[in-house]
Amino acid sequence: MAADPILLAENLVRDYHGGSLLTGRKVTRALKGVSFRLDRGRTLAIVGESGCGKSTLARILTMIDPQTSGRLTIAGEDVDIARARPGRSLRRKVQIVFQNPYASLNPRQKIGDALTEQLYLNTDDSAAQRRDKAAAMLERVGLSPDHARRFPHMLSGGQRQRVAIARALMVRPEILVLDEPVSALDLSVQAQVLNLLRDLQDELGLSYAFISHDLSVVRYLADTVMVMNAGEVVESGPRDAVFGDPQHAYTRRLFAATPSADVAAIRARLARRSA
């Protein structure tokens, strides 16, 4: 029998209401009954063109926006923020890493303060404990504790993304929602960050919901793949099955319109960076 998933979505729907006095009330359905599971310690890749509903789904998974209907279960606990505000312990279980690390960091806040703020808001740790944990986390993501005294503009893009990952990990989450986490980085830095994510997953037992348009990265990192189009899941399954024999016409078009998803190339790139 399969173990219980760390995250389970069943028939998630998300509607947005708009319109005006002239046009009347309009409802846009961004998600149309999305269902999937994320198993513990595994990576689910969510792929699709811009506007397919990936970002809307990410906001629901991270409890920023509520679902209009459907069931969301995180670590065995039902979540519907429209009905009940999630507790601090539940919010700690899911954290997000955004695409642009510079935009997601406060330019006027030192790196150490960005990390300790997470603990101040979500734990009862003392100031000294918060500083010690921030220093240890910087080392864990490949940075020096001295980086705590710097501002975001003093770091490279890769270093800023390492800080963003460190900040997400400060409260010991079980799930990371990774929203295009390497697309803003150059190829060599992408390889370093991908290696870091794999190491952290092995070390901490993390589960990843990985949103990406880069199919080479998806093929390298994912265990399962979910393809979305116009708010719906059109295909999902194990990585090798989806890439090796896509069943849906949209999946085939998406793959055909994307530069070659040659996993050998990214593996070679990662190997060079590890040597």
URDA-V86377 format. One record per residue. N is the residue number from 1. RES is the residue in one letter. SS is DSSP state (2 for helix, 1 for strand, 0 for the rest). NEAR is the number of other ideal C-beta (glycine too) atoms within 10 Angstrom. Layout:
# URDA-V86377
N,RES,SS,NEAR / N,RES,SS,NEAR
This chain:
# URDA-V86377
1,M,0,3 / 2,A,0,6 / 3,A,0,8 / 4,D,0,12 / 5,P,0,19 / 6,I,0,23 / 7,L,1,23 / 8,L,1,18 / 9,A,1,26 / 10,E,1,13 / 11,N,1,13 / 12,L,1,24 / 13,V,1,15 / 14,R,1,22 / 15,D,1,13 / 16,Y,1,12 / 17,H,1,9 / 18,G,1,9 / 19,G,1,11 / 20,S,1,8 / 21,L,0,6 / 22,L,0,5 / 23,T,0,8 / 24,G,1,7 / 25,R,1,9 / 26,K,1,10 / 27,V,1,10 / 28,T,1,11 / 29,R,1,15 / 30,A,1,21 / 31,L,1,25 / 32,K,1,16 / 33,G,1,15 / 34,V,1,24 / 35,S,1,14 / 36,F,1,19 / 37,R,1,18 / 38,L,1,23 / 39,D,0,17 / 40,R,0,15 / 41,G,0,16 / 42,R,0,16 / 43,T,1,23 / 44,L,1,23 / 45,A,1,26 / 46,I,1,29 / 47,V,1,25 / 48,G,0,23 / 49,E,0,16 / 50,S,0,7 / 51,G,0,13 / 52,C,0,23 / 53,G,0,23 / 54,K,2,23 / 55,S,2,15 / 56,T,2,20 / 57,L,2,28 / 58,A,2,20 / 59,R,2,18 / 60,I,2,25 / 61,L,2,24 / 62,T,0,17 / 63,M,0,19 / 64,I,0,10 / 65,D,0,17 / 66,P,0,15 / 67,Q,0,24 / 68,T,0,17 / 69,S,1,14 / 70,G,1,17 / 71,R,1,14 / 72,L,1,19 / 73,T,1,16 / 74,I,1,22 / 75,A,0,18 / 76,G,0,9 / 77,E,1,12 / 78,D,1,11 / 79,V,1,23 / 80,D,0,15 / 81,I,0,16 / 82,A,0,10 / 83,R,0,8 / 84,A,0,9 / 85,R,0,9 / 86,P,0,16 / 87,G,0,9 / 88,R,2,10 / 89,S,2,11 / 90,L,2,15 / 91,R,2,19 / 92,R,2,18 / 93,K,2,20 / 94,V,1,24 / 95,Q,1,23 / 96,I,1,22 / 97,V,1,24 / 98,F,0,19 / 99,Q,0,19 / 100,N,0,16 / 101,P,2,25 / 102,Y,2,15 / 103,A,2,12 / 104,S,2,19 / 105,L,0,21 / 106,N,0,11 / 107,P,0,9 / 108,R,0,9 / 109,Q,0,13 / 110,K,1,16 / 111,I,2,26 / 112,G,2,20 / 113,D,2,17 / 114,A,2,21 / 115,L,2,24 / 116,T,2,24 / 117,E,2,16 / 118,Q,2,21 / 119,L,2,20 / 120,Y,2,12 / 121,L,2,12 / 122,N,2,15 / 123,T,0,16 / 124,D,0,7 / 125,D,0,14 / 126,S,0,10 / 127,A,2,10 / 128,A,2,8 / 129,Q,2,13 / 130,R,2,20 / 131,R,2,18 / 132,D,2,14 / 133,K,2,19 / 134,A,2,24 / 135,A,2,19 / 136,A,2,11 / 137,M,2,24 / 138,L,2,21 / 139,E,2,12 / 140,R,2,17 / 141,V,0,21 / 142,G,0,16 / 143,L,0,19 / 144,S,0,10 / 145,P,2,15 / 146,D,2,11 / 147,H,2,22 / 148,A,2,20 / 149,R,2,11 / 150,R,0,16 / 151,F,1,15 / 152,P,2,21 / 153,H,2,10 / 154,M,2,12 / 155,L,0,19 / 156,S,0,12 / 157,G,2,15 / 158,G,2,21 / 159,Q,2,19 / 160,R,2,22 / 161,Q,2,29 / 162,R,2,25 / 163,V,2,26 / 164,A,2,26 / 165,I,2,23 / 166,A,2,25 / 167,R,2,23 / 168,A,2,22 / 169,L,2,20 / 170,M,0,22 / 171,V,0,19 / 172,R,0,13 / 173,P,0,18 / 174,E,0,18 / 175,I,1,21 / 176,L,1,25 / 177,V,1,26 / 178,L,1,25 / 179,D,1,22 / 180,E,0,19 / 181,P,0,28 / 182,V,0,24 / 183,S,0,14 / 184,A,0,18 / 185,L,0,20 / 186,D,0,11 / 187,L,2,11 / 188,S,2,11 / 189,V,2,18 / 190,Q,2,23 / 191,A,2,24 / 192,Q,2,18 / 193,V,2,23 / 194,L,2,20 / 195,N,2,15 / 196,L,2,17 / 197,L,2,22 / 198,R,2,15 / 199,D,2,13 / 200,L,2,18 / 201,Q,2,17 / 202,D,2,10 / 203,E,2,9 / 204,L,2,14 / 205,G,0,11 / 206,L,0,22 / 207,S,1,24 / 208,Y,1,24 / 209,A,1,26 / 210,F,1,24 / 211,I,1,25 / 212,S,0,21 / 213,H,0,15 / 214,D,0,19 / 215,L,2,21 / 216,S,2,20 / 217,V,2,22 / 218,V,2,24 / 219,R,2,20 / 220,Y,2,21 / 221,L,2,22 / 222,A,0,24 / 223,D,0,17 / 224,T,1,19 / 225,V,1,25 / 226,M,1,25 / 227,V,1,24 / 228,M,1,27 / 229,N,1,20 / 230,A,0,14 / 231,G,0,22 / 232,E,1,16 / 233,V,1,23 / 234,V,1,18 / 235,E,1,20 / 236,S,1,20 / 237,G,1,15 / 238,P,1,12 / 239,R,2,19 / 240,D,2,12 / 241,A,2,14 / 242,V,2,24 / 243,F,2,18 / 244,G,2,8 / 245,D,0,10 / 246,P,0,20 / 247,Q,0,12 / 248,H,0,15 / 249,A,2,11 / 250,Y,2,18 / 251,T,2,21 / 252,R,2,13 / 253,R,2,13 / 254,L,2,22 / 255,F,2,16 / 256,A,2,8 / 257,A,0,8 / 258,T,0,15 / 259,P,0,8 / 260,S,0,9 / 261,A,0,16 / 262,D,0,12 / 263,V,2,17 / 264,A,2,10 / 265,A,2,13 / 266,I,2,21 / 267,R,2,14 / 268,A,2,12 / 269,R,2,17 / 270,L,2,17 / 271,A,2,11 / 272,R,2,10 / 273,R,2,15 / 274,S,2,9 / 275,A,0,5
